Amino acid sequence: MGSVRRQASSGTDGDPRLGGVADDERKRKRMESNRESARRSRMRRQKQLEDSVGEVGQLQQANAQLVASINAAAQKYAEVESANNVLRAQAMELTDRLRSLNSVLEIAEAVSGLAIDIPEIPDPLMKPWQIPCPIQLIMASADLFEC
């Protein structure tokens, strides 16, 4: 009996389970393609992360500017409200003085017998938009309205 040596097949003519050079090449190319795809995916995620971090920084800066603007507006509001309270108090004081003077005029009218025109005193706080005296221009500086 002679022994015959069989050489391992390197092509497709052998057992398909053993695979051939072409199958190995396809497998290697597929692995290389998958690695490249994973690398691109990692790079894409890294860029998205960097973009998000940049956007967070911009939003934080915009938020800080808005907070500063709100604080400045609140400060201006408090100043205007305080000035308005002072003006209300002064208006009430002047209204009381006017009432006192009208009382004096009524007494003078009764004593002298002369007809004195005593105007009615409107309540300035009930309808502040109805000005009881002629309109006077109020001048304001431009920096009053700056934030």
Secondary structure in CASP SS format (residue, H / E / C, confidence):
PFRMAT SS
TARGET T0000
AUTHOR 0000-0000-0000
METHOD secondary structure of the structure
MODEL  1
M C 1.00
G C 1.00
S C 1.00
V C 1.00
R C 1.00
R C 1.00
Q C 1.00
A C 1.00
S C 1.00
S C 1.00
G C 1.00
T C 1.00
D C 1.00
G C 1.00
D C 1.00
P C 1.00
R C 1.00
L C 1.00
G C 1.00
G C 1.00
V H 1.00
A H 1.00
D H 1.00
D H 1.00
E H 1.00
R H 1.00
K H 1.00
R H 1.00
K H 1.00
R H 1.00
M H 1.00
E H 1.00
S H 1.00
N H 1.00
R H 1.00
E H 1.00
S H 1.00
A H 1.00
R H 1.00
R H 1.00
S H 1.00
R H 1.00
M H 1.00
R H 1.00
R H 1.00
Q H 1.00
K H 1.00
Q H 1.00
L H 1.00
E H 1.00
D H 1.00
S H 1.00
V H 1.00
G H 1.00
E H 1.00
V H 1.00
G H 1.00
Q H 1.00
L H 1.00
Q H 1.00
Q H 1.00
A H 1.00
N H 1.00
A H 1.00
Q H 1.00
L H 1.00
V H 1.00
A H 1.00
S H 1.00
I H 1.00
N H 1.00
A H 1.00
A H 1.00
A H 1.00
Q H 1.00
K H 1.00
Y H 1.00
A H 1.00
E H 1.00
V H 1.00
E H 1.00
S H 1.00
A H 1.00
N H 1.00
N H 1.00
V H 1.00
L H 1.00
R H 1.00
A H 1.00
Q H 1.00
A H 1.00
M H 1.00
E H 1.00
L H 1.00
T H 1.00
D H 1.00
R H 1.00
L H 1.00
R H 1.00
S H 1.00
L H 1.00
N H 1.00
S H 1.00
V H 1.00
L H 1.00
E H 1.00
I H 1.00
A H 1.00
E H 1.00
A H 1.00
V H 1.00
S H 1.00
G C 1.00
L C 1.00
A C 1.00
I C 1.00
D C 1.00
I C 1.00
P C 1.00
E C 1.00
I C 1.00
P C 1.00
D C 1.00
P C 1.00
L C 1.00
M C 1.00
K C 1.00
P C 1.00
W C 1.00
Q C 1.00
I C 1.00
P C 1.00
C C 1.00
P C 1.00
I C 1.00
Q C 1.00
L C 1.00
I C 1.00
M C 1.00
A C 1.00
S C 1.00
A H 1.00
D H 1.00
L H 1.00
F H 1.00
E C 1.00
C C 1.00
END
